[in-house]
Amino acid sequence: MTRLFNKTVLFTIAICMALPVAGRAMTLLYTGQARSSLYSYERFTRDSANSDQNYRFYQFLRLKLKGVGHKNTVSFNTYMRVSNDLSVDYSTDPNWRMYNAYMQWDTRASKLSLGRQWLHLGPGSMTLDGVKLELGGKGKVKFTGYVGTESPFTRRFVSRGYDKAGSGGLYVRIKPSRKLAIGVGWYQKNRYGRTAFREIGVNANATLPGGFKLYSRLDVNMLTDQVQKGQVRLRYQGHKRFNFFGEYKHYQPRLYYQSYYSRTFELEGNDQLRGGLNIFLSEEVTLNASYSAIMTEDENSGYITLGAAGSYGWANYYRGYGFGGAEDGFALGGSLPLAHHKFELFGTLDYSRFRFYELDDESGRDYLFSTIFGMHWKPSEVVDAGIEFEDVNNNLFSKDWRVLINFNVNFSSAFRHRSGSGHANH
């Protein structure tokens, strides 16, 4: 992993050196964030008789280098994380994850991206190690094609090989007017050298009169000839005092084709209903309510939430029922800014009683009580830090204390490069 880090650093330096020579005159920008976290918690072993006190350190880095020229833009984007336990030796430590790392060339009518990148286009979504090409820019028709390999779940910076994990897809977005956009897409993923997913889908966004917005989507699994996902959502935002939405969704479990579970079990899809309402009593006070339900062929379950929020806090009551079990609870939270918002004290608590599915004895309900309190410190736009204390109580554990410490540094700069005439900082 040390060699991986060294290669990443050298590659980043090479990008920084290459951007200035990409054009005769170019504005160079870089932005990013470095976040360090320390999480202390108690981890129980398999026999539950002993436990380890863990102090896990996380280091995140988000970086964007961008060169803006007269005709095109060249940029490098990356987001990575390394974690290591400071008190317990694990065979997987230090754990490196490269979530994205790609070069991108932008022109007025096209965009080319090369490297590891997250994609969500039409029916397909994946982290791709490969190339993506967009044509059309901001016109009425935009074409996107991508091909490569699906990155490993561990997000290690290694390739699984095109013969084992080859993936690709196409997506076309048509925008006949400002108030309507239609997308059509297709994608395929391979796993272990075999086709695992192949779907085609269509979606549409429409702005309707009176403050309504409509979204619809239909995905079809081409390997099983089944509807994979169907969705319709209507949202109203035409009044300053309230807004609401309603949604219907049909979903089929997405398991890769001919997997053990798809061959062994008879999979059953479900229908889902969701709705929500927000009422703005004033600029500071809001009332909200939401409801969701999951319906299968034999059983249903539902979940309802009622709440209120103000400038310094919020409160929610929630209740669940059906095949997912039964639950009643409430949650409270609040924050208090100090010293012209340079400091903020915050805290939340959540208490609920729940019963597992098919247990009819109401006296046998378990409880869960969790609390979080802490402080944020933001002395400037560049630096912020915080500490929070967490505690969980239930029928099995009377005390489970955890501590999380965060420290963030945001950085950005720009300077103008002119070929043969040096550069000027901004």
C-alpha positions in Angstrom: 0.0 0.0 0.0 3.0 2.3 0.5 3.8 1.8 -3.2 0.2 2.7 -4.0 0.5 5.9 -2.0 3.8 6.9 -3.6 2.4 6.3 -7.1 -0.7 8.4 -6.3 1.5 11.3 -5.0 3.8 11.1 -8.1 0.8 10.9 -10.4 -0.8 14.0 -8.8 2.5 15.9 -9.0 2.8 14.9 -12.7 -0.8 16.2 -13.3 0.1 19.5 -11.6 3.2 19.9 -13.9 1.3 18.9 -17.0 -1.6 21.3 -16.7 0.4 24.5 -17.2 1.7 23.3 -20.5 -1.7 22.2 -21.8 -2.3 25.6 -23.4 -0.7 28.9 -24.1 -2.8 30.7 -21.5 -4.6 28.9 -18.8 -6.1 29.7 -15.3 -5.1 27.0 -12.9 -7.4 26.2 -10.0 -7.2 23.7 -7.2 -9.7 23.0 -4.4 -9.9 20.2 -1.9 -10.5 19.1 1.6 -8.5 17.0 4.1 -10.5 15.4 6.9 -9.0 13.5 9.8 -11.2 11.5 12.2 -10.6 9.4 15.3 -13.3 7.1 16.4 -13.2 5.3 19.8 -15.5 2.4 20.4 -15.7 -1.0 22.1 -15.8 -4.1 19.8 -17.0 -7.4 21.2 -15.5 -10.6 20.1 -17.5 -13.6 18.7 -17.9 -15.2 22.1 -19.2 -11.9 23.6 -17.2 -12.6 26.7 -14.3 -10.3 25.8 -14.0 -7.0 24.0 -11.4 -4.8 22.4 -11.2 -1.0 22.9 -10.6 0.3 19.4 -9.2 3.7 18.4 -9.7 3.9 14.6 -8.1 6.7 12.6 -9.5 7.8 9.3 -7.8 10.1 6.8 -9.9 11.4 3.8 -8.6 13.5 0.9 -10.7 15.2 -1.7 -8.8 17.0 -4.5 -9.6 18.8 -7.7 -7.0 20.3 -10.0 -8.4 22.3 -12.9 -6.9 24.1 -15.8 -9.3 26.5 -17.6 -8.2 27.6 -21.1 -9.9 29.6 -23.9 -11.3 26.5 -25.7 -11.1 23.6 -23.2 -10.7 22.6 -19.6 -8.5 19.9 -18.2 -9.0 18.6 -14.7 -8.0 15.8 -12.3 -10.4 14.7 -9.6 -9.8 12.3 -6.7 -11.3 11.1 -3.4 -9.5 8.6 -1.3 -9.5 7.3 2.3 -7.1 5.4 4.5 -7.9 3.9 7.9 -5.9 2.2 10.6 -6.6 1.0 14.1 -4.2 2.5 16.7 -4.7 0.0 19.4 -5.5 -3.4 17.7 -3.6 -5.1 14.9 -5.8 -6.2 12.1 -4.5 -8.1 9.0 -6.4 -5.7 6.7 -4.8 -2.6 8.1 -3.9 -0.1 6.9 -7.1 -0.1 4.8 -6.9 2.0 1.6 -9.9 3.0 -0.6 -9.8 5.0 -3.8 -13.4 6.1 -4.4 -12.5 8.0 -7.6 -9.4 9.2 -9.5 -9.9 10.4 -13.1 -8.8 12.9 -15.7 -11.4 14.9 -17.5 -11.2 17.0 -20.7 -14.1 19.5 -21.3 -15.0 21.4 -24.4 -18.1 23.2 -25.3 -19.7 20.2 -27.0 -18.0 17.2 -25.4 -16.5 15.7 -22.2 -14.1 12.9 -21.9 -13.3 11.2 -18.5 -10.7 8.5 -18.0 -10.1 6.7 -14.7 -12.2 5.6 -11.7 -15.5 7.4 -11.6 -19.0 7.0 -10.1 -21.7 6.8 -12.7 -25.5 7.0 -12.3 -27.1 7.1 -15.7 -30.6 5.7 -16.5 -31.0 2.2 -15.1 -27.3 1.6 -14.4 -25.1 2.8 -11.5 -21.6 1.7 -10.7 -18.1 2.8 -9.9 -16.3 2.3 -13.3 -12.6 1.9 -14.0 -12.6 3.0 -17.6 -13.6 5.8 -20.0 -16.8 7.9 -20.4 -17.6 10.1 -23.4 -20.3 12.8 -23.4 -21.4 14.5 -26.6 -23.9 17.3 -27.0 -22.9 19.7 -24.2 -25.9 21.8 -23.1 -27.9 21.1 -26.3 -31.3 19.5 -26.7 -29.7 16.0 -27.3 -26.9 14.6 -25.1 -25.2 11.3 -25.7 -23.2 9.4 -23.1 -21.2 6.2 -23.5 -19.0 4.4 -21.1 -16.9 1.2 -21.0 -14.4 -0.4 -18.7 -14.5 -2.7 -15.6 -16.6 -2.4 -12.4 -14.2 -1.5 -9.6 -13.8 -4.0 -6.7 -16.1 -3.6 -3.7 -13.1 -2.9 -1.5 -12.3 0.2 -3.7 -8.6 -0.9 -3.8 -6.8 0.6 -6.7 -6.5 -2.6 -8.6 -8.3 -3.8 -11.8 -10.5 -6.9 -11.8 -9.9 -7.4 -15.5 -12.2 -6.8 -18.4 -12.7 -10.5 -19.0 -14.1 -10.9 -15.5 -15.8 -7.6 -14.7 -16.3 -5.9 -18.1 -19.0 -3.3 -18.0 -20.5 -0.6 -20.3 -23.5 1.3 -21.2 -25.2 4.0 -23.3 -27.5 6.9 -22.2 -29.3 9.5 -24.3 -31.0 12.5 -22.8 -33.5 14.5 -25.0 -34.7 17.9 -23.8 -37.4 19.1 -26.2 -38.2 22.1 -24.0 -37.0 23.7 -20.7 -39.8 21.9 -18.9 -39.3 18.4 -20.2 -36.4 16.0 -20.2 -36.5 12.4 -21.4 -33.7 9.8 -20.9 -33.2 6.4 -22.4 -30.4 4.1 -21.2 -28.9 0.6 -21.4 -26.1 -1.1 -19.5 -24.5 -4.4 -18.8 -22.2 -5.7 -16.0 -20.2 -8.9 -16.0 -19.3 -10.9 -12.9 -16.8 -13.7 -12.9 -16.7 -13.7 -16.7 -20.5 -14.0 -17.0 -23.3 -11.5 -17.7 -24.7 -10.6 -14.4 -26.9 -7.6 -15.2 -28.4 -6.3 -18.5 -31.1 -3.7 -18.3 -32.8 -1.0 -20.4 -34.7 1.9 -19.0 -36.5 5.2 -19.7 -37.1 8.1 -17.4 -38.6 11.6 -17.6 -38.7 14.8 -15.7 -41.5 17.3 -16.3 -42.3 20.7 -14.8 -46.1 21.1 -14.8 -48.3 24.2 -14.4 -49.2 25.3 -10.8 -45.9 24.4 -9.1 -46.0 20.6 -9.8 -43.1 18.5 -10.8 -43.4 14.9 -12.1 -40.7 12.2 -12.3 -41.3 8.8 -13.8 -39.0 5.8 -14.5 -39.2 2.3 -15.9 -36.4 -0.2 -15.9 -36.6 -3.7 -17.5 -34.3 -6.6 -16.8 -33.4 -8.0 -20.2 -32.1 -11.3 -18.8 -35.3 -12.2 -16.9 -37.9 -10.2 -19.0 -39.2 -8.6 -15.8 -39.9 -5.1 -14.7 -37.0 -4.3 -12.4 -38.2 -1.0 -11.2 -41.1 1.3 -11.9 -41.5 4.7 -10.2 -43.8 7.7 -10.4 -43.3 10.7 -8.1 -45.3 14.0 -8.0 -44.0 16.9 -6.0 -45.8 20.3 -5.3 -43.8 23.4 -4.5 -46.1 26.1 -5.7 -47.0 27.7 -2.3 -44.7 29.4 0.2 -46.6 28.0 3.2 -46.5 24.3 2.3 -45.3 21.6 0.0 -45.9 17.9 -0.4 -45.0 14.9 -2.5 -46.4 11.4 -3.3 -44.6 8.4 -4.8 -45.4 4.9 -6.0 -42.6 2.4 -6.7 -42.5 -1.2 -7.8 -39.2 -2.9 -7.1 -37.8 -6.4 -7.9 -34.8 -7.6 -5.9 -31.7 -6.9 -7.9 -29.6 -10.1 -7.7 -27.1 -10.9 -10.5 -28.3 -13.4 -13.1 -27.9 -17.1 -12.2 -26.5 -16.3 -8.8 -27.0 -18.8 -5.9 -29.8 -16.9 -4.4 -31.7 -16.3 -7.6 -31.5 -20.0 -8.4 -32.3 -21.3 -4.9 -35.1 -18.9 -3.8 -38.3 -17.7 -5.4 -37.8 -14.0 -5.4 -40.8 -11.7 -4.7 -41.1 -8.1 -5.7 -42.8 -5.4 -3.7 -44.8 -2.2 -4.1 -43.9 0.9 -2.2 -45.9 4.0 -1.3 -44.4 7.2 0.1 -45.8 10.6 0.9 -44.8 13.7 2.8 -46.1 17.2 3.8 -44.2 20.3 5.1 -46.1 23.2 6.6 -44.2 26.5 7.1 -45.8 28.3 10.0 -43.1 31.0 9.8 -39.5 31.3 8.6 -38.3 29.5 11.7 -41.0 27.0 12.5 -42.0 24.0 10.3 -44.4 21.1 10.8 -43.8 17.8 8.9 -45.4 14.5 8.3 -44.5 11.5 6.2 -45.8 8.0 5.6 -44.2 5.0 3.8 -45.6 1.5 3.1 -44.1 -1.7 1.6 -46.6 -4.2 0.2 -45.9 -7.7 -0.8 -48.3 -10.4 -2.0 -49.0 -11.7 1.5 -48.1 -9.0 4.0 -47.7 -5.2 4.4 -45.7 -2.9 6.6 -45.8 0.8 7.2 -43.9 3.7 8.9 -45.2 7.1 9.9 -43.4 10.1 11.2 -44.8 13.4 12.7 -42.5 16.2 13.6 -41.8 19.9 14.2 -38.6 22.0 13.7 -37.5 25.4 14.8 -34.4 27.6 14.8 -32.7 25.7 17.6 -34.2 22.3 17.6 -36.6 19.6 16.3 -38.8 16.8 17.6 -40.2 13.7 15.9 -42.5 10.9 16.8 -42.3 7.7 14.7 -44.2 4.5 14.5 -43.7 1.3 12.5 -45.9 -1.8 12.1 -46.3 -4.9 9.9 -43.9 -7.6 8.8 -40.9 -5.5 9.6 -41.9 -5.6 13.3 -43.5 -2.9 15.5 -41.9 0.2 16.9 -42.9 3.3 18.8 -40.4 6.1 19.6 -39.5 9.7 19.6 -36.4 11.7 18.9 -35.3 15.2 20.0 -32.4 17.3 18.8 -31.1 20.8 19.2 -28.1 23.1 18.7 -26.9 26.4 20.2 -24.5 28.7 18.3 -22.1 30.7 20.3 -19.4 33.4 19.7 -20.9 34.6 16.4 -21.4 31.0 15.2 -17.7 30.1 15.7 -18.8 27.5 18.3 -21.9 25.3 18.3 -23.2 23.0 21.0 -25.5 20.2 19.8 -27.2 17.1 21.1 -29.8 14.5 20.1 -31.6 11.7 22.0 -33.7 8.9 20.6 -35.9 6.5 22.6 -38.0 3.6 21.2 -39.7 0.4 22.1 -39.8 -2.3 19.5 -41.1 -5.8 18.9 -39.6 -8.2 16.4 -41.7 -9.8 13.7 -44.1 -12.5 14.7 -43.7 -11.9 18.5 -47.2 -11.1 19.8 -46.3 -10.6 23.4 -46.4 -6.8 24.0 -44.6 -7.2 27.4 -41.7 -8.7 25.6 -40.8 -5.5 23.8 -37.2 -4.4 23.8 -36.0 -0.8 24.1 -33.3 1.3 22.5 -32.1 4.6 23.9 -29.3 6.6 22.3 -27.8 10.0 23.0 -25.3 12.2 21.1 -23.9 15.5 22.3 -20.9 17.5 21.3 -19.4 20.7 19.9 -18.4 22.1 16.6 -15.7 24.8 16.2 -15.3 26.8 13.0 -12.8 29.6 13.5 -12.6 30.3 9.7 -13.7 29.1 6.3 -10.6 27.1 6.1 -10.6 25.1 9.3 -13.3 23.4 11.4 -13.2 20.7 14.1 -15.6 18.9 16.3 -16.0 16.3 19.0 -19.1 14.2 19.8 -19.9 11.7 22.5 -22.3 8.8 21.7 -24.1 6.4 24.1 -26.4 3.5 23.3 -28.5 1.6 25.9 -30.7 -1.5 25.2 -31.8 -4.7 26.8 -28.4 -6.3 26.3 -26.0 -3.4 27.0 -26.5 -0.8 29.7 -23.7 1.3 28.4 -21.9 1.7 25.1 -19.9 4.9 25.0 -18.2 6.1 21.8 -16.2 9.2 20.9 -15.7 10.8 17.5 -13.2 13.6 16.8 -13.1 15.4 13.5 -10.6 18.0 12.0 -11.2 19.4 8.5 -9.0 21.7 6.4 -10.4 23.2 3.2 -8.0 24.6 0.7 -8.2 26.4 -2.7 -6.1 28.7 -4.8 -5.8 30.0 -8.4 -3.2 31.5 -10.6 -2.9 32.5 -14.2 -0.3 30.8 -16.4 1.0 32.4 -19.6 3.3 30.4 -21.8 6.8 32.0 -21.8 5.8 34.7 -19.3 5.5 33.0 -15.9 2.4 33.1 -13.8 0.5 35.4 -11.5 -1.2 34.4 -8.3 -4.8 35.4 -7.6 
